[in-house]
């Protein structure tokens, strides 16, 4: 099962920088939206797929599009 992470915001309000984090076992990811209107970056964390010891980590760096 893929674990595409869209993340959870950490309580920022309008006009403030938004940040997201994921902590899972030995894996951590962190993202900051800054002053952009929308967060376009995404990442995938799929750790120890089917207990094989194989993991998948991917970063999708968004630039002005959907």
PDB file as gemmi writes it, atoms N, CA and C in Angstrom:
CRYST1    1.000    1.000    1.000  90.00  90.00  90.00 P 1                      
ATOM      1  N   UNK A   1       0.856  -1.181   0.000  1.00  0.00           N  
ATOM      2  CA  UNK A   1       0.000   0.000   0.000  1.00  0.00           C  
ATOM      3  C   UNK A   1       0.890   1.227   0.000  1.00  0.00           C  
ATOM      4  N   UNK A   2       0.681   2.098  -0.962  1.00  0.00           N  
ATOM      5  CA  UNK A   2       1.453   3.332  -1.059  1.00  0.00           C  
ATOM      6  C   UNK A   2       1.025   4.295   0.036  1.00  0.00           C  
ATOM      7  N   UNK A   3       1.980   5.001   0.583  1.00  0.00           N  
ATOM      8  CA  UNK A   3       1.685   5.975   1.625  1.00  0.00           C  
ATOM      9  C   UNK A   3       2.031   7.364   1.109  1.00  0.00           C  
ATOM     10  N   UNK A   4       1.246   7.873   0.170  1.00  0.00           N  
ATOM     11  CA  UNK A   4       1.457   9.215  -0.351  1.00  0.00           C  
ATOM     12  C   UNK A   4       1.104  10.200   0.742  1.00  0.00           C  
ATOM     13  N   UNK A   5       2.035  11.040   1.089  1.00  0.00           N  
ATOM     14  CA  UNK A   5       1.845  11.944   2.206  1.00  0.00           C  
ATOM     15  C   UNK A   5       1.495  13.345   1.719  1.00  0.00           C  
ATOM     16  N   UNK A   6       0.293  13.801   2.031  1.00  0.00           N  
ATOM     17  CA  UNK A   6      -0.083  15.175   1.757  1.00  0.00           C  
ATOM     18  C   UNK A   6       0.125  16.019   3.005  1.00  0.00           C  
ATOM     19  N   UNK A   7       0.471  15.421   4.092  1.00  0.00           N  
ATOM     20  CA  UNK A   7       0.892  16.056   5.317  1.00  0.00           C  
ATOM     21  C   UNK A   7      -0.231  16.763   6.053  1.00  0.00           C  
ATOM     22  N   UNK A   8       0.042  17.128   7.260  1.00  0.00           N  
ATOM     23  CA  UNK A   8      -0.913  17.831   8.108  1.00  0.00           C  
ATOM     24  C   UNK A   8      -0.273  19.139   8.527  1.00  0.00           C  
ATOM     25  N   UNK A   9      -1.025  20.239   8.446  1.00  0.00           N  
ATOM     26  CA  UNK A   9      -0.460  21.538   8.808  1.00  0.00           C  
ATOM     27  C   UNK A   9      -0.264  21.624  10.309  1.00  0.00           C  
ATOM     28  N   UNK A  10       0.659  22.461  10.700  1.00  0.00           N  
ATOM     29  CA  UNK A  10       0.953  22.645  12.120  1.00  0.00           C  
ATOM     30  C   UNK A  10       0.408  23.980  12.626  1.00  0.00           C  
ATOM     31  N   UNK A  11      -0.890  24.224  12.427  1.00  0.00           N  
ATOM     32  CA  UNK A  11      -1.593  25.319  13.091  1.00  0.00           C  
ATOM     33  C   UNK A  11      -1.273  26.727  12.653  1.00  0.00           C  
ATOM     34  N   UNK A  12      -0.822  26.968  11.450  1.00  0.00           N  
ATOM     35  CA  UNK A  12      -0.570  28.333  11.000  1.00  0.00           C  
ATOM     36  C   UNK A  12      -1.881  28.970  10.550  1.00  0.00           C  
ATOM     37  N   UNK A  13      -1.946  30.289  10.622  1.00  0.00           N  
ATOM     38  CA  UNK A  13      -3.126  31.011  10.160  1.00  0.00           C  
ATOM     39  C   UNK A  13      -2.790  31.762   8.885  1.00  0.00           C  
ATOM     40  N   UNK A  14      -3.779  32.393   8.274  1.00  0.00           N  
ATOM     41  CA  UNK A  14      -3.591  33.101   7.006  1.00  0.00           C  
ATOM     42  C   UNK A  14      -2.454  34.107   7.119  1.00  0.00           C  
ATOM     43  N   UNK A  15      -1.589  34.129   6.117  1.00  0.00           N  
ATOM     44  CA  UNK A  15      -0.463  35.055   6.091  1.00  0.00           C  
ATOM     45  C   UNK A  15       0.786  34.524   6.769  1.00  0.00           C  
ATOM     46  N   UNK A  16       0.664  33.469   7.532  1.00  0.00           N  
ATOM     47  CA  UNK A  16       1.832  32.890   8.193  1.00  0.00           C  
ATOM     48  C   UNK A  16       2.421  31.786   7.325  1.00  0.00           C  
ATOM     49  N   UNK A  17       3.668  31.458   7.590  1.00  0.00           N  
ATOM     50  CA  UNK A  17       4.288  30.323   6.912  1.00  0.00           C  
ATOM     51  C   UNK A  17       3.657  29.037   7.432  1.00  0.00           C  
ATOM     52  N   UNK A  18       3.375  28.119   6.514  1.00  0.00           N  
ATOM     53  CA  UNK A  18       2.851  26.817   6.904  1.00  0.00           C  
ATOM     54  C   UNK A  18       3.973  25.797   6.854  1.00  0.00           C  
ATOM     55  N   UNK A  19       3.943  24.834   7.752  1.00  0.00           N  
ATOM     56  CA  UNK A  19       4.933  23.764   7.707  1.00  0.00           C  
ATOM     57  C   UNK A  19       4.252  22.445   8.008  1.00  0.00           C  
ATOM     58  N   UNK A  20       4.864  21.390   7.500  1.00  0.00           N  
ATOM     59  CA  UNK A  20       4.344  20.045   7.640  1.00  0.00           C  
ATOM     60  C   UNK A  20       5.483  19.128   8.065  1.00  0.00           C  
ATOM     61  N   UNK A  21       5.139  18.062   8.758  1.00  0.00           N  
ATOM     62  CA  UNK A  21       6.171  17.084   9.096  1.00  0.00           C  
ATOM     63  C   UNK A  21       5.575  15.682   9.181  1.00  0.00           C  
ATOM     64  N   UNK A  22       6.430  14.721   8.924  1.00  0.00           N  
ATOM     65  CA  UNK A  22       6.077  13.311   9.064  1.00  0.00           C  
ATOM     66  C   UNK A  22       7.221  12.649   9.809  1.00  0.00           C  
ATOM     67  N   UNK A  23       6.910  11.941  10.870  1.00  0.00           N  
ATOM     68  CA  UNK A  23       7.895  11.145  11.594  1.00  0.00           C  
ATOM     69  C   UNK A  23       7.335   9.739  11.675  1.00  0.00           C  
ATOM     70  N   UNK A  24       8.081   8.792  11.119  1.00  0.00           N  
ATOM     71  CA  UNK A  24       7.595   7.410  11.037  1.00  0.00           C  
ATOM     72  C   UNK A  24       8.787   6.474  11.172  1.00  0.00           C  
ATOM     73  N   UNK A  25       8.940   5.845  12.322  1.00  0.00           N  
ATOM     74  CA  UNK A  25      10.078   4.945  12.529  1.00  0.00           C  
ATOM     75  C   UNK A  25      11.395   5.689  12.383  1.00  0.00           C  
ATOM     76  N   UNK A  26      12.233   5.241  11.439  1.00  0.00           N  
ATOM     77  CA  UNK A  26      13.527   5.876  11.192  1.00  0.00           C  
ATOM     78  C   UNK A  26      13.455   6.931  10.100  1.00  0.00           C  
ATOM     79  N   UNK A  27      12.253   7.295   9.665  1.00  0.00           N  
ATOM     80  CA  UNK A  27      12.065   8.215   8.547  1.00  0.00           C  
ATOM     81  C   UNK A  27      11.436   9.510   9.047  1.00  0.00           C  
ATOM     82  N   UNK A  28      11.919  10.629   8.529  1.00  0.00           N  
ATOM     83  CA  UNK A  28      11.299  11.919   8.827  1.00  0.00           C  
ATOM     84  C   UNK A  28      11.339  12.782   7.575  1.00  0.00           C  
ATOM     85  N   UNK A  29      10.306  13.582   7.394  1.00  0.00           N  
ATOM     86  CA  UNK A  29      10.252  14.530   6.287  1.00  0.00           C  
ATOM     87  C   UNK A  29       9.658  15.826   6.816  1.00  0.00           C  
ATOM     88  N   UNK A  30      10.086  16.939   6.241  1.00  0.00           N  
ATOM     89  CA  UNK A  30       9.645  18.248   6.699  1.00  0.00           C  
ATOM     90  C   UNK A  30       9.496  19.151   5.490  1.00  0.00           C  
ATOM     91  N   UNK A  31       8.466  19.971   5.458  1.00  0.00           N  
ATOM     92  CA  UNK A  31       8.241  20.881   4.339  1.00  0.00           C  
ATOM     93  C   UNK A  31       7.745  22.218   4.864  1.00  0.00           C  
ATOM     94  N   UNK A  32       8.155  23.298   4.193  1.00  0.00           N  
ATOM     95  CA  UNK A  32       7.709  24.644   4.533  1.00  0.00           C  
ATOM     96  C   UNK A  32       7.103  25.274   3.291  1.00  0.00           C  
ATOM     97  N   UNK A  33       5.890  25.776   3.411  1.00  0.00           N  
ATOM     98  CA  UNK A  33       5.224  26.420   2.278  1.00  0.00           C  
ATOM     99  C   UNK A  33       5.742  27.835   2.063  1.00  0.00           C  
ATOM    100  N   UNK A  34       6.146  28.495   3.096  1.00  0.00           N  
ATOM    101  CA  UNK A  34       6.575  29.882   2.961  1.00  0.00           C  
ATOM    102  C   UNK A  34       5.384  30.770   2.660  1.00  0.00           C  
ATOM    103  N   UNK A  35       5.577  31.746   1.772  1.00  0.00           N  
ATOM    104  CA  UNK A  35       4.518  32.705   1.475  1.00  0.00           C  
ATOM    105  C   UNK A  35       3.785  32.388   0.183  1.00  0.00           C  
ATOM    106  N   UNK A  36       4.013  31.218  -0.385  1.00  0.00           N  
ATOM    107  CA  UNK A  36       3.284  30.817  -1.595  1.00  0.00           C  
ATOM    108  C   UNK A  36       1.822  30.552  -1.239  1.00  0.00           C  
ATOM    109  N   UNK A  37       0.899  30.765  -2.197  1.00  0.00           N  
ATOM    110  CA  UNK A  37      -0.519  30.555  -1.890  1.00  0.00           C  
ATOM    111  C   UNK A  37      -0.893  29.085  -1.686  1.00  0.00           C  
ATOM    112  N   UNK A  38      -0.161  28.167  -2.298  1.00  0.00           N  
ATOM    113  CA  UNK A  38      -0.475  26.739  -2.183  1.00  0.00           C  
ATOM    114  C   UNK A  38       0.805  25.923  -2.068  1.00  0.00           C  
ATOM    115  N   UNK A  39       0.760  24.855  -1.296  1.00  0.00           N  
ATOM    116  CA  UNK A  39       1.885  23.921  -1.235  1.00  0.00           C  
ATOM    117  C   UNK A  39       1.767  22.970  -2.412  1.00  0.00           C  
ATOM    118  N   UNK A  40       2.788  22.934  -3.253  1.00  0.00           N  
ATOM    119  CA  UNK A  40       2.773  22.075  -4.432  1.00  0.00           C  
ATOM    120  C   UNK A  40       3.735  20.907  -4.312  1.00  0.00           C  
ATOM    121  N   UNK A  41       4.562  20.894  -3.284  1.00  0.00           N  
ATOM    122  CA  UNK A  41       5.508  19.802  -3.088  1.00  0.00           C  
ATOM    123  C   UNK A  41       4.791  18.614  -2.442  1.00  0.00           C  
ATOM    124  N   UNK A  42       5.209  17.426  -2.819  1.00  0.00           N  
ATOM    125  CA  UNK A  42       4.655  16.203  -2.247  1.00  0.00           C  
ATOM    126  C   UNK A  42       5.793  15.211  -2.035  1.00  0.00           C  
ATOM    127  N   UNK A  43       5.566  14.229  -1.192  1.00  0.00           N  
ATOM    128  CA  UNK A  43       6.543  13.160  -1.059  1.00  0.00           C  
ATOM    129  C   UNK A  43       5.848  11.847  -0.771  1.00  0.00           C  
ATOM    130  N   UNK A  44       6.564  10.768  -1.050  1.00  0.00           N  
ATOM    131  CA  UNK A  44       6.070   9.416  -0.797  1.00  0.00           C  
ATOM    132  C   UNK A  44       7.039   8.739   0.165  1.00  0.00           C  
ATOM    133  N   UNK A  45       6.504   8.113   1.190  1.00  0.00           N  
ATOM    134  CA  UNK A  45       7.295   7.312   2.120  1.00  0.00           C  
ATOM    135  C   UNK A  45       6.615   5.954   2.206  1.00  0.00           C  
ATOM    136  N   UNK A  46       7.282   4.939   1.736  1.00  0.00           N  
ATOM    137  CA  UNK A  46       6.764   3.575   1.835  1.00  0.00           C  
ATOM    138  C   UNK A  46       7.908   2.730   2.391  1.00  0.00           C  
ATOM    139  N   UNK A  47       7.905   2.567   3.692  1.00  0.00           N  
ATOM    140  CA  UNK A  47       9.011   1.951   4.419  1.00  0.00           C  
ATOM    141  C   UNK A  47       8.777   0.452   4.593  1.00  0.00           C  
ATOM    142  N   UNK A  48       9.791  -0.342   4.293  1.00  0.00           N  
ATOM    143  CA  UNK A  48       9.767  -1.800   4.490  1.00  0.00           C  
ATOM    144  C   UNK A  48       8.544  -2.440   3.819  1.00  0.00           C  
ATOM    145  N   UNK A  49       8.478  -2.314   2.514  1.00  0.00           N  
ATOM    146  CA  UNK A  49       7.344  -2.783   1.718  1.00  0.00           C  
ATOM    147  C   UNK A  49       7.151  -4.289   1.909  1.00  0.00           C  
ATOM    148  N   UNK A  50       5.975  -4.669   2.365  1.00  0.00           N  
ATOM    149  CA  UNK A  50       5.616  -6.081   2.593  1.00  0.00           C  
ATOM    150  C   UNK A  50       6.665  -6.842   3.404  1.00  0.00           C  
ATOM    151  N   UNK A  51       7.301  -6.156   4.360  1.00  0.00           N  
ATOM    152  CA  UNK A  51       8.321  -6.756   5.233  1.00  0.00           C  
ATOM    153  C   UNK A  51       9.488  -7.357   4.456  1.00  0.00           C  
ATOM    154  N   UNK A  52       9.856  -6.722   3.327  1.00  0.00           N  
ATOM    155  CA  UNK A  52      10.964  -7.214   2.505  1.00  0.00           C  
ATOM    156  C   UNK A  52      12.279  -6.510   2.807  1.00  0.00           C  
ATOM    157  N   UNK A  53      12.225  -5.424   3.580  1.00  0.00           N  
ATOM    158  CA  UNK A  53      13.421  -4.624   3.808  1.00  0.00           C  
ATOM    159  C   UNK A  53      13.639  -3.589   2.716  1.00  0.00           C  
ATOM    160  N   UNK A  54      12.778  -3.589   1.703  1.00  0.00           N  
ATOM    161  CA  UNK A  54      12.858  -2.625   0.601  1.00  0.00           C  
ATOM    162  C   UNK A  54      11.963  -1.436   0.935  1.00  0.00           C  
ATOM    163  N   UNK A  55      12.482  -0.226   0.718  1.00  0.00           N  
ATOM    164  CA  UNK A  55      11.711   0.985   0.986  1.00  0.00           C  
ATOM    165  C   UNK A  55      11.711   1.882  -0.239  1.00  0.00           C  
ATOM    166  N   UNK A  56      10.690   2.719  -0.350  1.00  0.00           N  
ATOM    167  CA  UNK A  56      10.582   3.679  -1.441  1.00  0.00           C  
ATOM    168  C   UNK A  56      10.420   5.066  -0.845  1.00  0.00           C  
ATOM    169  N   UNK A  57      11.273   5.980  -1.279  1.00  0.00           N  
ATOM    170  CA  UNK A  57      11.196   7.371  -0.853  1.00  0.00           C  
ATOM    171  C   UNK A  57      11.247   8.229  -2.107  1.00  0.00           C  
ATOM    172  N   UNK A  58      10.323   9.171  -2.244  1.00  0.00           N  
ATOM    173  CA  UNK A  58      10.291  10.031  -3.428  1.00  0.00           C  
ATOM    174  C   UNK A  58       9.896  11.442  -3.027  1.00  0.00           C  
ATOM    175  N   UNK A  59      10.479  12.423  -3.721  1.00  0.00           N  
ATOM    176  CA  UNK A  59      10.150  13.832  -3.516  1.00  0.00           C  
ATOM    177  C   UNK A  59       9.695  14.402  -4.842  1.00  0.00           C  
ATOM    178  N   UNK A  60       8.551  15.085  -4.832  1.00  0.00           N  
ATOM    179  CA  UNK A  60       8.017  15.735  -6.019  1.00  0.00           C  
ATOM    180  C   UNK A  60       8.018  17.234  -5.742  1.00  0.00           C  
ATOM    181  N   UNK A  61       8.930  17.939  -6.389  1.00  0.00           N  
ATOM    182  CA  UNK A  61       9.142  19.359  -6.141  1.00  0.00           C  
ATOM    183  C   UNK A  61       8.261  20.170  -7.087  1.00  0.00           C  
ATOM    184  N   UNK A  62       7.134  20.678  -6.582  1.00  0.00           N  
ATOM    185  CA  UNK A  62       6.175  21.409  -7.407  1.00  0.00           C  
ATOM    186  C   UNK A  62       6.667  22.800  -7.762  1.00  0.00           C  
ATOM    187  N   UNK A  63       6.367  23.221  -8.991  1.00  0.00           N  
ATOM    188  CA  UNK A  63       6.763  24.555  -9.471  1.00  0.00           C  
ATOM    189  C   UNK A  63       5.639  25.169 -10.285  1.00  0.00           C  
ATOM    190  N   UNK A  64       4.747  25.918  -9.655  1.00  0.00           N  
ATOM    191  CA  UNK A  64       3.751  26.704 -10.364  1.00  0.00           C  
ATOM    192  C   UNK A  64       2.699  25.929 -11.117  1.00  0.00           C  
ATOM    193  N   UNK A  65       2.409  24.714 -10.748  1.00  0.00           N  
ATOM    194  CA  UNK A  65       1.379  23.937 -11.430  1.00  0.00           C  
ATOM    195  C   UNK A  65       0.678  23.011 -10.474  1.00  0.00           C  
ATOM    196  N   UNK A  66      -0.247  22.278 -10.980  1.00  0.00           N  
ATOM    197  CA  UNK A  66      -0.990  21.323 -10.152  1.00  0.00           C  
ATOM    198  C   UNK A  66      -0.280  19.986 -10.137  1.00  0.00           C  
TER     199      UNK A  66                                                      
END                                                                             
